[in-house]
Amino acid sequence: MGRRSSSAGRSFLAVRCSRWYGREHKRRPEGEKCQATINSYMFGNAKALAEIAELAGKSDLARFYRAKADTLKILVETQLWNSDEQFFEVLKEDLQFSGAREAIGFIPWYFNLPSEGYEAAWEQVLDDQVSMPLSG
């Protein structure tokens, strides 16, 4: 399977990580990267905050955090899923996937983020034909 080599369907503003999780982070020498990890954590946080707000009777705040979670879910599924490789990958600043299958690609499931249709990533864990270094 070949790695997606074009940035078709992506705009830099749509995939800037700092835009997704609401704060700037330190730039690394190799450039900014968008990862499923931090965005999954923030998805989980937004879902939890929505539940807390609902329990506190703050429906407007609950709707706000549910909308944040929904947006993060859409962005992770549409921008960080490499359909060629069938895996959640790091998206580099140049809008290309990293090409690495790392354990962090499974983090979205910890928070029940992916919709149905992304299960192919799990099949690769046991596939001897797929290079799957479980590191990262």
C-alpha positions in Angstrom: 0.0 0.0 0.0 1.4 3.4 -0.9 1.3 6.4 1.4 -0.9 9.2 0.3 1.4 11.7 -1.3 -0.9 14.6 -2.1 -2.5 17.1 0.2 -5.8 17.1 -1.7 -8.7 17.8 0.4 -6.7 19.4 3.2 -6.2 23.0 4.1 -3.5 24.1 6.5 -5.9 26.1 8.6 -8.2 23.1 9.0 -5.5 20.8 10.3 -3.4 23.1 12.5 -3.2 21.3 15.8 -3.2 24.5 17.8 -6.6 25.4 16.2 -7.9 22.0 17.2 -7.1 21.9 20.8 -7.1 25.6 21.4 -3.6 26.5 22.5 -0.2 27.0 20.9 2.4 24.4 21.6 6.2 24.6 21.2 7.3 24.2 17.7 9.7 21.4 17.2 12.7 21.8 14.9 11.1 19.5 12.3 7.9 21.6 12.3 4.4 21.4 13.6 2.7 18.0 13.6 -0.9 17.0 14.1 -1.4 13.9 16.1 -4.4 11.7 17.0 -3.1 11.6 20.6 -3.6 15.1 21.8 -6.8 15.5 19.8 -8.2 12.3 21.3 -7.3 13.5 24.8 -9.1 16.8 24.1 -12.1 14.9 22.6 -12.3 12.8 25.9 -12.0 16.0 27.9 -14.8 17.7 26.0 -17.1 14.8 26.4 -16.4 14.6 30.1 -16.9 18.4 30.5 -20.2 18.1 28.6 -21.4 15.4 31.1 -20.3 17.5 34.1 -22.1 20.6 32.7 -25.2 18.5 32.1 -25.2 17.2 35.7 -24.7 20.8 37.0 -27.8 21.9 35.0 -25.8 24.0 32.6 -27.3 22.9 29.3 -25.7 25.7 27.2 -22.2 24.8 28.5 -22.9 21.1 27.8 -23.9 21.9 24.2 -20.7 23.9 23.8 -18.5 21.0 24.9 -20.5 18.5 22.9 -19.9 20.6 19.8 -16.2 20.8 20.6 -16.1 17.0 20.9 -18.0 16.6 17.6 -15.6 18.9 15.8 -12.6 17.1 17.1 -14.1 13.7 16.1 -14.7 14.9 12.6 -11.2 16.4 12.3 -9.4 13.3 13.6 -11.4 11.0 11.3 -11.1 13.1 8.2 -7.6 14.6 8.6 -5.6 12.0 10.5 -6.9 8.8 9.0 -4.6 7.6 6.2 -7.1 5.7 4.0 -4.3 4.2 1.9 -2.6 2.7 5.0 -5.9 2.3 7.0 -4.4 3.9 10.1 -4.4 7.1 12.1 -1.1 8.7 11.4 0.8 11.9 12.3 0.2 14.6 9.8 3.2 16.8 9.2 3.2 20.5 8.6 3.6 19.9 4.8 0.2 18.1 5.0 1.8 14.7 4.3 1.4 11.7 6.5 4.4 10.5 8.5 4.2 7.1 7.0 4.8 5.5 10.4 2.5 3.0 12.1 2.9 3.7 15.8 1.0 2.6 18.9 -0.3 6.2 19.2 -2.5 5.5 16.2 -4.7 3.4 18.5 -5.3 6.1 21.1 -8.5 7.3 19.5 -10.2 4.0 20.5 -9.3 4.6 24.1 -11.8 7.5 24.0 -14.3 5.7 21.8 -13.7 8.4 19.2 -13.7 6.5 15.8 -17.0 5.8 14.2 -17.6 2.4 12.6 -15.4 1.8 9.5 -11.9 2.4 11.0 -11.5 -1.1 12.4 -9.0 -2.1 9.7 -6.2 -0.6 11.8 -6.7 -3.4 14.4 -6.4 -6.1 11.7 -2.8 -4.9 11.0 -1.6 -5.7 14.5 -1.7 -9.5 13.8 -0.8 -9.3 10.1 2.7 -10.6 9.5 2.8 -8.8 6.2 2.4 -5.3 7.8 5.3 -3.6 9.5 3.8 -2.6 12.9 6.4 -1.5 15.4 4.3 -0.9 18.5 6.3 2.1 19.7 5.7 5.7 19.9 
